[in-house]
């Protein structure tokens, strides 16, 4: 059996390498590729993804897994070997349902759609993107239908990003979360508003870049295995455990996006850089799920980066970078400013109290488009109406409305709910971290993050995708994903800031 297991690892390594090459091309497309390269890039990515898919669902793979699954059942269920075999078998059964032609068509469609989205966003013209969006959702409906019967047609899409989670489960969590977040927002709006005008003035982009680099270096980002670039929509891309890249965007007259966006993507990258090398080039050499991944990015961005102890330590340094802008602004004023709660148009710039409502809107949109109860041509108006209902604001244009996210253009349908679920997991983990490292706030104030990173490496990062997300969260915290810790976190933090 050892020879068969090594043979499985060899095949998985080849599949990993093909996927890594496709990821490198995707990273390049979003950073440096000339606009005219979209169609050719789609063809190349389509070929790579077809080769990867065909290798995974080959007769050879099926026979090998048939021999290895009984062997895995006799192993320690927590061993790398058992988890790699069982995860490969799960993916084999899932991918075997998908024809290669559909894999290629999706790769080509999303490459072209990504360029169309970038142009549509630049020109503030949804009509340029609409036919591409229609094609993507048509292909996603075809894909989801391959997994019937199901409770809901959205379930197979959600499962791609949040293994084992169903549409009804996410709706149940959100139905608990939404009224309490709305009540908190209403309570905050009854109080005097925080002044954050000092954040909306010119901040030299190069200094923003340098300060952000200084911060994420302190966090523990390994520059020998990563790099930072600019992109229209920030993202993290792991091309391998030793090549984990992040991107960010610079806004010259608003302080928040560059720093907090970079912190966010660094959280993703620290997760990828912390996976056990023994899992490298296997099907579990990535995060447990998008929600668990998002818990890491939101933790470093918000629970660390927007915390009072963090700025007790880092604010004097920031004032050195931006003396004219922040030299006369007190620490308390700055802290309240970066945590201002105000319903806004842009998800990635939303405050913690309103952020999940942006996600809930996108979940509603995706479900309606997949069900066919909403036409893509009607999406801008639907979006604007729901923004008014959910957040009390109405986008003045498509650029700041329905075109603000890149996700649909690159085929990430079923993804958005993981952002909100990640918020919940981050707070759930944070309560455990504070029990295990009671002096963590003092360490953060001193700019010391090694204990926090070590805890995350031991409890979360090193396991990669060995465990299903709910299983991993329960192993670490004692319960599945639970909204209560996040609600406690919001109420305590914003109760103090707004005097509730």
N, C-alpha and C positions, 0 to 999 in steps of 0.2 A: 504493500500500500504506500510505502514511502516514495517509491518511484512514481506511482500514479499521482500522488500529492505534488511532487516536484514538477511533474508534467503539467498539472493544472496551474501551478504557479508560473510556469514558463508561458503558457497560453495567456494567462491574465496579464503578465508583464507586456506581452506584445500588444494586447488590446489597450492597456494603459498607455503605451507609447504612441499608438495611433490617436488616442483621445488627447494626449498631451500636445501632439502636433496640431490637431484641430483647435485646441485651446490657444496655442500660440498664434495661430492665424486669426482667431477671434480677437485676442488682445490687440494684435497689430491693426485690425480693422477699426477698432475703437480709439486708437491712439495716433497712428502714423500713416495708414494706408491712404493713397490718393482716392478721391471720390469715384473716379472712373473705374476703380478696380473691383466694384461690388459684384458684378456678374461672374467674372473669372474667379473671384475669391469664393463665391458660393459653389461653383463647380468643384473647386479643389476640396473644400470642406465636405461637400457631398460625397466625393470619392473616399475621403478618409473615414467619414462616418459610416459609409456603406461597408468598407473593409472591416471596420471595428465590429459592426453589427453582425456581419456574416460570420466572422470568426467566433463571436460569442454564441451564436445559435447553430453552429455547425454540428453535424452528426457526431464528429469526434468529441466535441464538448459534451453533448448529451450522453454519450456512452460513458465517458469518463466520470461525470457526475453521478450517473446511475450506480457506478461501482463504488464511488467514494461516500455517498450519503449514508449508507449503513455503517461505514467505518466511522463517520463523524458522530453518529449516534452513540458510539461506544467511548468516545473521547470525553475529557473534561469539557462540559458545555461552555466554559469561559475561555478555553484555549484558543490561541490564534488559529490553529489548524481547523478546529471545528467551526469556528465562526466564518472563516474564509470559504470553506466548502459550502456551508449552508447558505451564505449570502450569494455565492456564485450560482447555486442551484435556484434560489429565488429569482435572481435577475435573468437566468437562462429561461425559466418558464415565462417570465414576463416579456422578454424581448422576442422569444420565439413566436409570439402572436403578431409581431409587427413585420410586415413585408419590407424588404430592402428598398423597394421603389418609393415607399412612403418616407423612409429615413432620408433618402437622397432629395426628394421633393421638399421636405421640411428644411433641410440645410440650405438648399438653393433659395427657397422662398424667404427665409429669415435674413440671409446675407443681403439680398436686394431690398428687403423691407427696412433693414437697419439704415441703409443709405437714404432711402425715401423718408424715413422718420427724421433723420438729421436735417434734410432739406426742408421738410414740412415745418419743423420746429423753428429753423432759421427764418423761414418766410411766413411763419404764423398762418399756415394754410393746411387745415386738416384734410381737405379734399385730395391733396397730393399723397397722403398716407392711407386714406380710407380703402382703396382697392387692395392694397397689400395686407391691411388688417383683416379684411374680409377673407382673403385667401388663407391667412394663418389660422383664423378660427374655423374655417371650413376643414382644413387639414387636422386641426385638433379634434373636431367632432368625429372625423374619420378614425383618428387614433383612439379616442375614448371608446368608440363603438366596438373596437376589437376586444374589449374586456367585459362586455356584457355576459351574463346579467350582473347588474350592480344596483345598489340602492338609489344612486343618483349618477347621471352622466358625468358630473364634475369629479366624482370620486377617483377615477383612474389618474386624472391630471394632478389632483392634490397629492395622491400617493407617490407620485414621482419625486416630490420635494419633501413630503412629510409622511414617511413610511408608516402605514397602519392607520393614519388619521382619515376620518370620513367627513363629508360635507355636513352631516347632521351634528357631529361632535363639535366642529368648529362653530357652527351656528349657535349651539347651546352655550359654548364658552362666551361667544360675543354677546349673546342675549343677557348673560349675567354681567358682563363687563360694561356694556354700553350705557345703561341707565345710571350706573354709579359714576362713570366718567362724565356724563352729561351733567349730573347733579353737582359734581365738583367744579366743573367749568362755570356753571351758573352761580355757584357760591363765590367763585373768584371774581366773576364779572360784577358782583355786587360791591366789591371792595375797590378802593382807589387803585388805579392802574400804575404799574411799574414804568418808570422812564428808562427807555433803552436807546434814546436818540444818539448817545455818544458812540454806539456801535455802528451807526449809519453815517459814516464820513470816510474820507479817503484813508486807506491803510495800504502802505507800500506793498505791492505783491511779493517782491523779493524778501522783504522782512517777514511777511506772513509765512512764506515758504520756509525760511530759516528757523523761525520759532517752532513751526510744526515739526520739522525734522528733529529739532532738539528734544521736543516732548516725546515723540514716538520712539526715539532712541532710548530715552529713559524707560519707557514702557518695556523695552526688551526686543524691539523689532531687529531682526538680524539682517544687516545690510549686505553681508556676504552672500545671503540667499534671497535677496529681494531688492526692489528698486521702486522709486516713486516717479510717476509721470502725470501729465494732464490729460483729461478726457472730458467730453461734454457732460457725461453722467458718471460720477465716481463709481469705481468697482474694484474688487480684488480678484485676481486670477492666479490660481495655483497650477503651474505647468508641471509640477513635481514637488516633492517635499523640500527640495533644495533650490527651488525657483518659484518664489511666491511674490507676485508683484501687486502693487497697489497704485491706484490713480486718484486724483483729486481735481478740484476746479477752484479757480481763483476769482473772487469778485472784488475789484479794487475799492469799492465804497461800502462794503459790508463785512464786518469782521468774522462773523460766525461760520459761514459755509466752509472755508478752507480748513480751519483748525479742527472743527468738530467732525467734518466729513473725513478728514485724514485720520483722526482718532478712530472713527467708526470702521474704516477699511483696515486699519491696523489691527483691530480686534479680530476681524476675519483672518488676517494674515498670521497673527500669533497662533491661532487655532491650527492652521494648516502647517505652520513651521514646527508645531509641537507634537505632531502625530508620530507614533513609534516607528522608527526606521524599519523594524521587522515587518511592518505592514506595507512597506513601499511596493509600488507596482502590482498591487492586488486590487480587488473590487471594494475593499474596505479602507483604502488609503485616502479617505476624505472625511468630512464631517458627518456626524450621525444623521443630521437632517438640516434643512434650511432654518428651522426654528432654533435648533441648538446653535447653529452657526450665528444666527442673528442675536442670540443671547450674549454671545461674546462681543460682537461689535457694539451692541447697545450698552453693554456693561462698561466697556472702556470709554465710550463716548459720553455716557450720561452718569452712571453711578460713580465713575471715577472722574471723568473730565468736566462734568458740571457740578461737582460736589464742592462744598465750602472748604474742606481740608485741602483739596488739590490746589485751590487758588490762594489759600493761605501761604502755600509754598511757592507757587509759580507766578503769582501776580506781580511781585516786585520785578521779576525778570521780564515779564511782558511789558511793564511800564518802561523798562530800559529800551526795549525795542520801539515803543510808540509813546515817547514822552509827551509830545505835543497833544496827542489825542487822549491819553489816559493818565497823564501825570497828576492831574487834579481830581481824578475820579477815585473815590474811596473803594476799598475792597468790598464793602457791603453793597455799595451802589452797583459795582460791576457784577457781583454775584447775582443780585436780583435782576439785573439787566439781561444776563445770558440765560436766565430761567423765566423770563417773562412769558406769561400765558396769554395768548391772543389768537383766536381762530384766524387762519391764514390760508393762502392758496396753494402753497408748495409743500408737498409731503416731506421732502428731505430737509426742509428748514423748519418744520413744525415743532412746537414745543412738546414736552413729554405728555402734558395733560390732554392735548388735542390730537396727537399723532395717530393713535389707534383708530380714530374716526375716519381719517384718510384711508386707512387700510380697509376698514369695513365697507366704505364706498366702493373700493376697487373689487372687493370680493363680490359685492352685489352686481357690479358691472360684468365681471367675468362669468358669473353663473347665468345672468340673463343672456349674454352673447352665446354661450355654449348651448343653453336650452333652446335658443332661437326666438325667445320672446322679445329680443331687442335687435334691431338691425344696426349694422355698423354706421350707416349713413345718419342715423338718429342719435348716435352716441354723444356728440358735443352738447346737444340740448339736454339730454338725459343727465349727463355729467353736471351741467350747470345747475339744473334743478335740484339734484341731490346734494351738491355742495351747499346750496342755500339751506336745504332742510337739515343737513348734518352739522354744518359749521357756521351757518349764518353769513356766508360770503358767496359772491357770485363772480366767477372769473370774467375779466373783461375781454379775454381773447383765448384762442386755442392753445397758444404757446404756454400760458400759465394755467391752462385747464387740462384738457384731455391729452395733450401732447407732451406733458412734462416728464413722463416716465419712459425709459427705453425698453422696459421688460417685454412688452407684447411684440415689439419689432424683432426681438431675438428669440421669440418663441416660448418665453417663460409664462405660460398660462397655467395657473394653479399655484403660483408662487407667493402672491401678495399676502395671504393670511399669515404666512410664516413670519412676517415682520412683527405683527402684533403678538403672535404666540412667543416670539423671541423676547419681547419685552417682559412677558409673564415669567418665562424661564429665568431671565437675568435676575429678577428680584427674588425669585425662589432660591436660586443659587446664592445670592448675596446674603440672605439671612443665614445660610449655612456657613458661608465664609466668615462672617462676623462672629459667629459662635466659635469657630476654630481659630480665628486670628483676631482676638478682641481688641488689640491695639492697632488694627489696620488703619483707621483714620489718622493716627499719629504718624505711621509709616508713610502714608500718602502725602501728608503735609511736608515730610522731609524729602519727598521725591524718591522714595524707596518702593519699588514695585516687585521686587524679586519674590517675596513671600506670596503675594497674590498670584503672580504668574506660575510659581511652583505648585500652588494649590490647584490651579486650573489645569496645569499640565498633568498632574497626578489623577485628578478626578474626571476630567473631560477630554483634554486634547489627545493624550497618548492612545486612547482607545479607538480613534478614528470612527469608522462606522460599524464596529464590531457589534454594538448593541443598537436595537431599535430606539428611536428617540424617547418614547414614553418609558421604556425599560431603563434607559440611562438616567433620565431625570428621577425616576423612582429609586434607583440604586443610590443616587447621591443625596437626594432630599427626603426620601421616605414616602413620597406621594407622586402621582402623575402630575401633569401640567395643571396648575391651580392659579386662578386669578387673584386669590386673596392676598398673597404677599405683595404683588404689584400695586394693588389698590391701597394697601397699608403704606407702602413707600410713597405713593403720590400724595395721599392725605397728610402724612407727616411732613413731607418736604414742603408742599405748597400751602399747607396750613400754617407753617412757620413763616414762609415768605410773605403770605397775604394776610396773616393775622386772623385766620378763620377759627 
